[in-house]
């Protein structure tokens, strides 16, 4: 199976300048006819010319040299992720553009004989050009597909209008029927069969044997030492009757890859577990081998657990405070699942889990006993019988000061090697089949938590495939290849996508252009929330404005580059791929602590249908994502904005961190290089009259690798290696600088902060050198042609 897939993913370089004569975009028939009718041409001179294509391309290059200029941008006015020139706004056309390339009118002659000769010459020329056009059209133009370079907005809409909410609803409900099976094989088979029936090419299973952390034979428990009362994670008493009720939900309330065992100790409330919280607590009492009562949110869970482990705690009771959730979300008595796996198969870290791979003994990924519990159980443990709200103001849960509570926590998990399945199918591109847009959803994995959002994810990707293939069956194809992936093992730490990415890393590093995530698209119904790389934010904002059918709930600024959950992780942090994700959220979830989505609550199918009863939100997400996919797959120049990356870097250096003057100076030079690159190279490339195929290919190669310059080698646990992404929308500073500065304030040495400064410095310098080298390469190409 891997051989077949590897063959399809093999690098197939297509030289754009060799294709130019066969495409109407670079060889206009009207120009040929006008040229043929020019009576000034001499027959012998015409036969000796190297060819009209060469003349056309050289003229375009000369025009590039004459018209290239740097836009005048105000360096003092920095708008976050917004280029002053727009994404691909073209400069004003020069007034003498047409006159420089327009031939003079034919001279008149009184001699009738001369007129006859000219008519005869015209006829011969037309005959010769007719033969040449027919020859090249037959030889180089694809006969069975329409060139996707003519795809415009009208064609996008023609494809997208076939997406219907009712079809998505039907697919969703069909998936829910299969969900009752404990084996995910049936779901994978259904997805493959459906994609194949829609006409998608080469749909394959890609399997990996991986180490999973699964619930134990009985639920975990928390027992009050003073009274002996025993509770399950959802606050139900440890009785036989409670155990049989919702037994699957009880088993699914656990922390995958936690240490297992029993610990009796004092509960210490550490709130959200940041550096200030731990510093305050360590000054008050001994915390060695105690149990931390930790709220989810504000910071990545893996980062907070690393701080607690380093401080000496032995266990963690993890919960979500009701005050951090929307008022409509009543999850007080619901426990949840979390994964402590940073990504991939824990037994094969950094390399794929294929046959013959060495397996490491990593049964748990932390020394802490970690158990997620419900807010209702927290209230019982801290004897909080009072109402959680007063005067319509929610009061956060907290342990009363100086109150000592002893509990015994028992964590039961088992580890086992299981096979997870990825479903991968792709539509081969017409002119650039070696460039891939990855579209990712995920499906249910056996023995995982009982969530339902995977069905929304799968239904949406299937709906887009159906709409796309209807057009493909009529002869159209995208320029670049589109790879559709339904990942397995997402709940355990994005295992399916990580293993696939590690398996085909070399191919993906060279060829992947963008990643479009469909992970958990319906989390609420009050606000459209978009996450995108800085280079894609303007494109995403355009789509939001066009498709938002409830504009009051779709603010224009609701596009950001923040860390997200899901399978985009590997592509963002290990391949440096520009990424985008659309989702509906509750406004409360957007305004309050982030990283609450790390908690995987068991949602029933009716909950999804309650949030979107007519599946109109599903339809909107499908169309938004679909149009972005089509635009990236078909535009001759990738719709990435270079200057917005430079602006994002400058915005990220605002703040009160010291010693950033050197970074600011380097960021200013990066912005200057980005301005030159966008004005001198991207502007001409986006004008068909100035476009040169070989330069477009070079330009796209540079654009798709931009974000690789911002991958830091080592970052705190849970933080993105791609430093262009922030922890939340409220802070624009580089996350690794903020974290290092907070730690620096609690330590005598600032070595950690200096190390973080160095990482940011190297990233900015790498990007500056990268864009400067790109400009130098284009200059050398022009010199070579002249």
Residue pairs with C-beta under 8 A, 6 or more apart in sequence:
1 204
1 205
1 206
1 207
2 206
2 354
2 503
4 202
4 204
5 202
5 204
5 206
5 424
5 504
6 504
6 507
8 202
8 426
8 428
9 436
9 504
9 507
9 508
9 511
10 507
11 434
11 507
11 510
11 511
12 433
12 434
13 434
14 431
14 432
14 433
14 434
15 694
15 697
16 431
16 432
16 693
16 694
16 696
16 697
17 57
17 692
17 693
17 694
17 697
19 140
19 431
19 693
20 26
20 27
20 53
20 57
20 693
21 27
21 53
21 136
21 140
22 136
22 137
22 139
22 140
22 141
23 141
23 147
23 149
24 147
24 150
25 147
25 149
25 150
25 636
25 688
25 691
26 53
26 56
26 57
26 691
26 693
27 52
27 53
27 56
27 136
29 133
31 56
32 52
32 129
32 133
35 41
35 52
36 122
36 125
36 126
36 129
37 122
38 103
38 106
39 106
39 107
39 118
39 121
39 122
40 103
40 104
40 106
40 107
41 125
43 121
43 124
43 125
46 125
49 55
57 692
57 693
58 785
59 101
60 689
60 690
60 691
60 692
61 692
61 695
61 782
61 785
61 786
63 97
63 100
63 101
63 684
63 689
63 690
64 680
64 684
64 690
64 692
64 695
64 782
65 782
67 91
67 94
67 97
67 684
67 690
68 679
68 680
68 683
68 684
69 91
69 679
69 680
70 675
70 676
70 679
70 680
71 84
71 85
71 91
71 675
71 678
71 679
73 84
73 85
73 643
73 671
73 675
74 84
75 668
75 671
77 84
78 647
78 650
78 651
79 647
80 647
80 648
80 651
80 732
81 534
81 537
81 538
81 559
81 560
81 561
81 644
81 647
81 648
81 651
82 537
82 538
82 644
82 647
83 538
83 641
83 643
83 644
83 647
83 678
84 643
85 643
85 678
85 679
86 538
87 538
87 539
87 542
87 639
87 641
88 637
88 639
88 682
88 683
88 686
90 683
90 686
90 687
91 679
91 683
97 689
109 115
109 118
141 147
142 430
144 475
145 430
145 475
145 476
145 477
146 475
146 476
147 430
147 431
148 430
148 431
148 476
148 477
148 478
148 479
148 633
148 634
149 431
149 479
149 634
149 636
151 476
151 478
151 630
151 634
155 471
155 476
156 627
156 630
156 631
158 471
159 467
159 468
159 470
159 471
159 626
159 630
160 467
160 623
160 626
160 627
160 630
162 466
162 467
162 470
163 463
163 464
163 466
163 467
163 619
163 622
163 623
163 626
164 463
164 619
165 614
165 615
165 616
165 618
165 619
166 615
167 463
167 466
168 459
168 460
168 463
168 615
168 618
168 619
168 622
169 459
169 614
169 615
169 618
171 194
171 458
171 459
171 462
171 463
172 455
172 456
172 459
172 605
172 608
172 615
172 618
173 605
174 190
175 187
175 190
175 455
175 458
175 459
176 452
176 455
176 605
178 186
178 187
178 190
179 187
179 444
179 452
179 455
179 605
181 187
182 446
182 447
183 446
184 420
184 421
184 443
184 444
184 445
184 446
184 488
185 421
187 443
187 444
188 205
188 421
188 423
188 443
188 486
188 488
191 423
191 443
191 458
191 462
191 486
192 203
192 204
192 205
192 423
192 425
194 462
195 203
195 423
195 425
195 462
195 465
195 484
196 203
196 425
198 462
198 465
198 466
198 469
199 469
199 472
199 473
200 425
200 426
200 427
200 465
200 469
200 484
201 425
201 426
201 427
201 428
202 425
202 426
203 423
203 424
203 425
204 423
204 424
204 425
205 421
205 422
205 423
206 421
206 422
206 423
206 424
206 500
206 503
207 419
207 420
207 421
207 422
208 345
208 352
208 353
208 354
208 419
208 420
208 422
208 495
208 496
208 499
208 500
208 503
209 353
209 417
209 418
209 419
210 345
210 347
210 348
210 353
210 417
210 418
210 419
210 420
210 489
210 492
210 495
210 499
211 345
211 346
211 347
211 359
211 362
211 363
211 415
211 416
211 417
212 256
212 415
212 416
212 417
212 418
212 420
212 447
212 489
212 492
212 495
213 256
213 257
213 258
213 339
213 341
213 363
213 364
213 413
213 414
213 415
213 492
214 256
214 413
214 414
214 415
214 416
214 447
215 251
215 252
215 254
215 412
215 413
215 414
215 447
216 251
216 254
216 260
216 412
216 413
216 414
217 412
217 414
218 243
218 412
219 232
219 233
219 243
219 247
219 250
219 251
219 253
219 412
220 232
220 233
220 253
220 254
220 371
220 409
220 410
220 411
220 412
221 230
221 231
221 232
221 233
221 238
221 409
221 410
222 230
222 231
222 233
222 317
222 371
222 373
222 377
222 381
222 407
222 408
222 409
222 410
223 229
223 230
223 231
223 238
223 407
223 408
223 409
223 410
224 231
224 381
224 405
224 406
224 407
225 264
225 406
225 407
225 408
226 405
226 406
229 237
230 237
230 238
231 237
231 238
231 377
231 380
232 238
232 242
232 243
232 250
232 253
232 335
233 250
233 253
233 254
233 335
233 371
233 372
233 373
233 374
233 377
234 246
234 249
234 250
234 253
234 333
234 334
234 335
234 373
234 374
234 376
234 377
235 333
235 373
235 374
235 376
235 377
235 380
236 242
236 245
236 250
243 250
248 450
249 334
249 335
249 450
249 602
250 335
252 337
252 448
252 449
252 450
252 602
253 335
253 336
253 337
253 372
253 373
254 337
254 371
254 372
254 411
254 412
254 413
255 318
255 337
255 338
255 339
255 340
255 370
255 371
255 372
255 411
255 413
256 337
256 338
256 339
256 340
256 341
256 413
256 491
256 492
256 493
257 339
257 340
257 341
257 346
257 364
257 365
257 366
257 413
257 493
258 340
258 364
258 366
258 368
258 369
258 370
258 371
258 411
258 413
259 364
259 366
259 367
259 368
259 369
259 370
259 411
260 364
260 369
260 411
260 412
260 413
261 369
261 410
261 411
262 408
262 409
262 410
262 411
263 289
263 291
263 314
263 315
263 369
263 408
263 409
264 406
264 407
264 408
264 409
265 289
265 290
265 291
265 314
265 315
265 406
265 407
266 290
266 291
266 404
266 405
266 406
267 290
267 291
267 292
267 293
267 317
267 381
267 382
267 399
267 405
267 406
267 407
268 281
268 285
268 287
268 290
268 291
268 292
268 293
268 313
268 399
269 293
269 398
269 399
270 277
270 278
270 281
270 292
270 293
270 294
270 308
271 277
271 294
271 295
271 398
272 294
272 295
272 297
272 298
272 299
272 304
272 593
273 292
273 294
273 295
273 299
273 304
273 307
273 308
274 298
274 299
274 304
274 307
274 742
275 307
275 742
275 743
275 745
275 746
276 742
276 746
278 307
278 308
278 311
279 746
281 287
282 311
287 311
287 312
287 313
288 312
288 313
288 314
289 312
289 313
289 314
290 313
290 314
290 315
291 313
291 314
291 315
291 316
291 317
291 407
291 409
292 308
292 313
292 315
292 316
292 317
293 317
293 319
293 378
293 381
293 399
294 304
294 308
294 316
294 317
294 318
294 319
295 319
295 320
295 321
295 324
295 396
295 397
295 593
296 318
296 319
296 320
296 324
296 338
296 593
296 595
296 596
296 598
296 599
297 320
297 321
297 324
297 592
297 593
297 594
297 595
297 596
298 593
298 594
298 595
298 728
299 595
299 718
299 727
300 563
300 595
300 598
300 717
300 718
300 719
300 727
301 318
301 338
301 340
301 595
301 598
301 718
302 340
302 342
302 717
302 718
303 716
303 717
303 718
303 719
303 739
304 718
305 316
305 340
305 366
305 368
305 370
305 717
306 716
306 717
306 718
308 316
308 368
309 366
309 367
309 368
313 368
314 368
314 369
315 368
315 369
315 370
315 371
315 409
315 411
316 368
316 369
316 370
316 371
317 371
317 373
317 378
317 381
317 407
317 409
318 338
318 370
318 371
318 372
318 373
319 372
319 373
319 374
319 375
319 377
319 378
319 397
320 331
320 336
320 375
320 596
320 599
321 375
321 396
321 397
322 331
322 332
322 375
322 388
322 394
322 397
323 388
323 394
323 395
323 396
323 397
324 592
324 593
324 596
325 331
325 588
325 589
325 596
326 524
326 586
326 587
326 588
326 589
327 588
328 586
329 586
331 374
331 375
331 601
332 374
332 375
332 376
333 374
333 375
333 376
334 374
334 601
334 602
335 372
335 373
335 374
335 377
336 372
336 449
336 599
336 600
336 601
336 602
337 372
337 448
337 449
337 491
337 599
337 600
338 370
338 372
338 598
338 599
338 600
339 491
339 492
339 493
340 365
340 366
340 370
340 493
341 365
341 492
341 493
341 495
342 365
342 493
342 717
342 718
343 493
343 494
343 495
343 498
343 569
343 570
344 350
344 493
344 494
344 495
344 498
344 499
344 502
344 570
345 353
345 495
345 498
345 499
346 360
346 362
346 365
346 493
347 353
347 359
347 360
347 361
347 362
347 417
348 357
348 358
348 359
348 360
348 499
349 360
349 362
350 502
351 357
351 502
352 499
352 500
352 502
352 503
353 359
353 499
354 503
363 415
369 409
369 411
370 411
371 409
371 411
372 599
375 397
378 384
378 397
379 385
379 388
379 397
381 405
381 407
382 397
382 398
382 399
382 400
382 403
382 405
384 397
388 394
388 395
388 397
389 395
399 405
418 446
418 447
420 445
420 488
420 489
420 495
420 496
420 499
421 488
421 496
422 485
422 486
422 487
422 488
422 496
422 497
422 499
422 500
423 443
423 485
423 486
424 483
424 484
424 485
424 486
424 500
425 483
425 484
426 436
426 481
426 482
426 483
426 484
427 468
427 469
427 472
427 477
427 478
427 481
427 482
427 484
428 477
428 481
429 435
429 477
429 478
429 479
429 480
429 481
429 482
429 633
430 477
430 478
430 479
431 479
432 479
432 480
432 481
433 480
433 481
434 481
434 511
435 480
435 481
435 511
435 513
435 700
435 704
436 480
436 481
436 482
436 483
436 508
436 511
436 512
436 513
437 480
437 481
437 482
437 483
437 512
437 513
437 514
437 515
437 516
437 629
437 632
437 633
438 483
438 485
438 512
438 514
438 515
438 516
438 571
438 577
439 461
439 464
439 482
439 483
439 484
439 485
439 515
439 516
439 518
439 625
439 629
440 485
440 486
440 487
440 497
440 515
440 516
440 517
440 518
440 519
440 566
440 567
440 568
441 454
441 457
441 458
441 460
441 461
441 485
441 486
441 487
441 518
441 519
442 454
442 457
442 458
442 486
442 487
442 488
442 490
442 496
442 519
442 566
442 567
443 454
443 457
443 458
443 486
443 487
443 488
444 454
444 455
445 488
445 489
445 490
445 491
445 492
448 491
448 492
449 491
449 600
449 602
450 602
450 603
450 604
451 491
451 600
451 601
451 602
451 603
452 603
452 604
452 605
452 607
452 608
453 520
453 521
453 522
453 523
453 603
453 608
454 490
455 605
455 608
456 520
456 521
456 522
456 608
456 618
457 518
457 519
457 520
457 521
458 486
459 618
460 518
460 521
460 618
460 621
460 622
460 625
461 484
461 486
461 518
463 618
463 619
463 622
464 622
464 625
464 626
464 629
465 484
467 626
468 482
468 626
478 630
478 633
478 634
479 633
479 634
479 636
480 513
480 632
480 633
480 634
481 633
482 629
482 633
485 497
485 500
485 567
487 494
487 496
487 497
487 500
487 567
488 495
488 496
489 495
489 496
490 496
490 497
490 519
490 566
490 567
491 600
494 566
494 567
494 569
494 570
496 567
497 567
497 569
497 570
497 571
498 569
498 570
501 508
501 570
501 571
501 574
501 575
502 570
505 574
505 575
508 571
508 575
509 575
512 571
512 575
512 577
512 704
513 577
513 578
513 632
513 638
513 700
513 704
514 536
514 577
514 578
514 579
514 580
514 632
514 638
514 704
515 568
515 571
515 572
515 577
515 578
515 579
515 580
516 579
516 580
516 581
516 625
516 628
516 629
516 632
517 564
517 566
517 567
517 568
517 579
517 580
517 581
518 581
518 621
518 625
519 564
519 565
519 566
519 567
519 568
519 581
519 583
520 565
520 566
520 583
520 597
521 582
521 583
521 584
521 617
521 618
521 621
522 583
522 584
522 608
522 611
522 612
522 617
522 618
522 621
523 583
523 584
523 585
523 586
523 589
523 597
524 584
524 585
524 586
524 587
524 589
524 611
525 584
525 586
525 611
525 612
525 617
526 553
526 584
526 585
526 586
526 587
527 553
527 554
527 558
527 584
527 585
527 586
527 587
527 590
528 544
528 548
528 553
528 554
528 558
528 582
528 583
528 584
528 620
529 558
529 582
529 583
529 584
529 585
529 590
530 540
530 541
530 544
530 558
530 559
530 560
530 580
530 581
530 582
530 583
530 624
531 559
531 560
531 561
531 562
531 564
531 579
531 580
531 581
531 583
532 539
532 540
532 559
532 560
532 561
532 578
532 579
532 580
532 581
533 561
533 572
533 578
533 579
533 580
533 707
533 724
534 561
534 641
534 644
534 645
534 647
534 648
534 724
535 578
535 640
535 641
535 642
535 644
535 645
535 703
535 706
535 707
536 578
536 579
536 580
536 628
536 639
536 640
536 641
537 559
537 560
537 561
537 641
537 644
538 641
538 644
539 580
539 628
539 631
539 639
539 641
540 559
540 580
540 582
540 628
541 556
541 559
543 624
543 627
543 628
544 554
544 556
544 558
544 559
544 624
545 554
545 556
547 620
547 623
547 624
547 627
548 554
549 616
549 620
553 587
558 590
560 726
560 729
561 648
561 724
561 725
561 726
562 594
562 725
562 726
562 727
562 728
562 729
563 594
563 595
563 719
563 720
563 725
563 726
563 727
563 735
564 581
565 597
565 598
566 581
568 579
568 581
571 577
571 579
572 579
572 707
572 720
572 722
572 725
573 711
573 720
573 721
573 722
574 711
574 721
575 708
576 705
576 706
576 707
576 708
576 709
576 710
576 711
576 722
577 704
577 707
578 640
578 704
578 706
578 707
580 625
580 628
582 621
582 624
582 625
583 621
584 611
584 612
584 617
584 621
589 596
590 729
594 727
594 728
611 617
612 618
631 639
632 638
632 639
636 685
636 686
636 691
636 696
637 682
637 685
637 686
637 696
637 699
637 700
637 703
638 700
638 703
638 704
640 703
640 704
640 706
641 678
642 674
642 677
642 678
642 682
642 703
642 706
642 771
643 671
643 674
643 675
643 678
645 674
645 706
645 707
645 724
645 767
646 667
646 670
646 671
646 673
646 674
646 675
646 767
647 671
648 724
649 667
649 670
649 671
649 724
649 764
649 767
650 664
650 667
650 668
650 671
651 732
652 723
652 724
652 726
652 732
652 733
652 734
653 660
653 663
653 664
653 667
653 733
653 734
654 732
654 733
655 732
655 733
655 737
655 738
657 733
657 737
657 738
657 741
657 753
659 753
659 754
659 757
660 737
660 757
662 761
663 757
663 760
663 761
663 764
666 761
666 764
666 765
666 768
667 764
669 768
670 764
670 767
670 768
670 771
673 768
673 771
673 772
673 775
674 771
676 771
676 775
677 702
677 771
677 774
677 775
680 775
680 778
681 695
681 699
681 774
681 775
681 778
682 699
684 690
684 691
685 691
685 692
685 695
685 696
685 699
694 781
695 778
695 781
698 777
698 778
698 781
699 778
702 770
702 771
702 774
705 770
706 767
706 770
707 722
707 724
709 763
709 766
709 767
709 770
710 722
710 723
710 724
710 763
710 766
710 767
711 721
711 722
711 723
711 763
712 721
712 722
712 723
712 736
712 759
712 763
713 721
713 759
715 721
715 723
715 736
715 759
716 736
716 739
719 727
719 735
719 736
719 739
720 735
723 734
723 735
723 736
723 759
723 760
723 763
725 735
726 732
726 733
726 734
726 735
727 735
727 738
731 738
734 756
734 760
736 756
736 759
736 760
737 753
737 756
737 757
737 760
739 756
740 752
740 753
740 755
740 756
740 757
741 753
741 756
743 752
743 753
744 750
744 752
744 753
